[in-house]
Amino acid sequence: TSATAEIEIPIPVVTIRPADAIEVFRGLTVAADEITIRGLNLYGFTARSRITRSTPPADIFITHRPASLNRETALPLGGGRTAAGNNQFSDQPPKGVVIEQNWLGLTVDSELPAVPSSFGVSVFDSAGTTIRRNRIEYHNGSAIITGRQADNLQVLENIIVGNGLSGMPDASRLDGQVNNSLISSNLICGNDGSGVFLFKPDGAVNITDNDIRFNGQRLRRAAVYIMGDDHRVTDNTITHQKGSGVVVTAFGQGPNTQSTRNVITGNRFESLEGLSI
């Protein structure tokens, strides 16, 4: 059964979390193609700041790069043998990863855990990850964050609530190479910064048909904050923001730092503490 009315997401029956007073900085690390993670409850995965400099903590971390997998030896998980039989890890990012119907960052009683996770889903290196129909709530940082490459990322029909409690405040923060990515039909509510924040991305993102409300709880920031070219912000409902609705900004000085050819159309704005656009 589902505990939510807006988007139905079944209550998980399996929980993965660290033991009390034990620090574990990742729930699951994905480093292979065609992996599906479905129907799990993960929370409590965090790390001291000195560890996060080299090993970002998260409930789910997607990468193929050896240094990101094992900070002690800089070797990939499982030896990382290629077809040639050596120990060099594949230089191709994981393809076809699906993360769906999980509860990340909250307990199965819909409560904030005693130890919140640092991040929800960290897509550090990926070619075609789908994040669909998950509850992603109560993280110290962002619910969804990208790193070096996250082309063809699909973020669909998720409930993203109450993230950014004490770190990076934005519900979804896209950085790096994110061409042809889609954020659609999500409920993004009560997060501490922006609902969607695009930071110097390489590639175009389509942000459409989302319900974005009551964000900017800790930092007064636009509901949708974009840098870069050719993004589309269409048919969203943006309400009760402690800041503006949509902000488009350059990210430096010079001919290659301006944000151009962005489309903002068909959106509904209401009860904002800043300008609509």
N, C-alpha and C positions, 0 to 999 in steps of 0.2 A: 504494500500500500504506500501511498504518498502522503507525506506530512505537509505538503505545500499545495496551494490551490492554483497559483499563477502558472506554474510549469510543473507537471507531475514528474517526480523523480522518486523511485522506490526507496524505502528505508533499508540500508544495508544490514546484513546479518553477520558480516565479518569485519572486525576492527583490527587495524594494525597501528600500534603506537609504541613508543619506548616505555620500558618499565619505569616505575617511579624513581626519581632522582638519578636517572641514567640519561646521558646526552647522546642522542643519535641524530645526525644532521641530515639524513635523507631517508625517506620512506622507501621509494623505488627509484632505481636508475635504469633508464631504457637506453640501450646501445645497439639495437638490432632492428631490422625491418619487420613490418607487419605484426607488431605487438598490440594487443588489445587489453586494456585495464578497465574492468567493468564491475560495478556493484560492490566496491570496497569503501570502508570508512578509514581515513588516515588523518592523524593529527599528532601534534607534539614534536615535530621534527625541526630542530633548531640547533644553533651552534654558537660558541663564543666568537667575538668579533675577529680574533686573530686567525681563526679557522676560515671564516667566510671570505677572507681576502683571496684564497686560492681555491676554495671548495664551496660554492654557493649552496646553502641548505634549501631544501624544499620537500614537500610531500612527494612530488614526482619530478624527476630531473631527466631531460632528454638530451643526449649528447653522443658523439662518437670520438671525441678528442681525449687521448689518454690522460693528459694532465688533469682533466676535470673529473676523472673516474677514481683515481687513487692518489691522494696528495702526498702519501709517504714515499711511494716508489715511482710515481708518474707512469705506471704501466696500466694497460687496459684490463678490465675484468675478464677472467677466464682465459688469459693468455693472449687473446686477440689474434689468433693465427689466421692468416689469409690462405688462399688456395695454394700459394707458393710454398707454404709451410713455415714461413718466418714469423717473427713476433711483431711485425708491424701491423698496427690496427688499420682498418679500412679508412680511407680518407673521404668516404662518402657518408653524408649524414643519414640517419635512420629515415626510412620511407614508410608511409602507410601506418603510422602509429595512431591508435584510436583510444581516447580516454572518455568514458561515458558512464553515466548513472552512478557516479561516485559522490560521496560526501567527504569533502576535503576541508580540514581546519576546524570542524565542529564535532561534537559528540553525537551519538545516535539519539540523544535526548534533545538535540538542537541547541545545545549550550556551549558557551565559551569554555574550553578546557583550561585547567590550571596552568599549563605551559602551552602557549599558542605556537603554531608552526611559523617559521620565518616567511616562506613563500608557498603558494599553492602549486601551480604547474610552471616550471621553468623550462622553456623551450630554447635551450642553448644552441643546439645544432639539429636541424630537422628539415626534411623536404616533404611536406604534406602531412602535418599532424592535425587531427580533428579532435576538438575538445567540445563535447556535446552532452547536454542535459545532465550537468553536474551541479551540486550545491558547493560553492567555494566561498567559505566565510571565515571571519575572525583571524586572519593572518596578520602578523606584525608588519609585513610588507605587502606587496601586490598579490592579488589572486592569480594573475597570469602575467608572466614576464618573458620577454624574448632576449636572446643574446646575440651571438654571431650571425646565425642564419635561421630563419623560420619561414621560408617561402611556402606559399600555398597553405598557410595556417587558416583553419576554419574554427571559429569560436561561435557555437550555435546553441541557442535555447538553454543557456545556463542561468542559474540564480547566483549572483555575485554580490554578497552583502557584507558590510561591516569590516572591510579589510583596510590595511594601512594603519594599524593601531599604534605602532611606535616606530616604524621605519619608513620605507618608501610608501607614500600614502595612496598612490593611484590604483584603482581596481585592476585595470589592464594597462600595462606599460610596454609598448613595442619599440624595440631598438634594433639596430643591425639591419640585415637583409630580410625584408618581409614582403617581397613582391607578390602580388595577386592574393593577398590575405583578406579574409572576410570576418567581420564581427557583426552578427545578425541575430535578432529575435531573442536577445538576452534581457533579463531583469537585472539592472545594475543600480543598487540602492544602498544609501547609508555608508558609503566608503569615505575615507578621510581626506581624499584628494579628488582628482579627476575621475570620471568614469572610464574614459579612454584617453591615454596620453601617448602621443607619438613623438619620440625623442630622436631627432636626426636620422630617421629611417632611410634606408635605401630600397626603393620600390613603393608601389601604390597599395593603399588599403581602402577597402569598402566598408563603411560603418553605416548599417542600414536597419531600420525597423526595430530599434532597441527602445526599451523603457528605462530611461536614465533619470533617477530622482533622488533627492535628499543627499547628494554627495557634497564634498567639500566640508566635511564635519570638523576636521582639524586644521586644514590649510585651505584658505579661500582661493580656489583655483577653478578654471573653467570646467564645465561638465565634459566637453570634448576639446582637447588641446592638441593641435596638430602642427608639425613641421614637415617640410618636404613638398613634393610635387604629385599632382594627379590623384590625390585622395578624393573620395566621394563620401559626403555625410548627408544621407538622404532618409527622409520619412521616419525620423526618430521623434520620440516624445521626451522632451527635456524640461523637467520641472523642479522647483524648490531647491535650486542650486545656490550655495553660498559663494557666488561668483557669477561669471558670465555663462552663456550657453555654449557657444563655439568660439574659440580663439584660433586664428591662424597667425603664425609668427615665423620670421626668419630666424636663423640660428648662427648669426655672425655677420661679418662684413665681406663683401666681395661678390662676384657674379655667380658663384656656385652655392651660395648660402641663402638665397631667397626661396620662398615657398610660392610656387606658381601653379596655375591651371587646376586649382582645387575647386570642387563643386559642392555647394551647400544648398540643398533645395528640398522642399516638401516637409520640413521639420516643424514641430509644434513646440512653442516655448511658453512657459507659464511660471509665475512666482519666482523670478530670478532676482538676485541681489546685484546683478551687473547687467550689461547689455546682452541682448539676444545673440548677436554676432559681432 
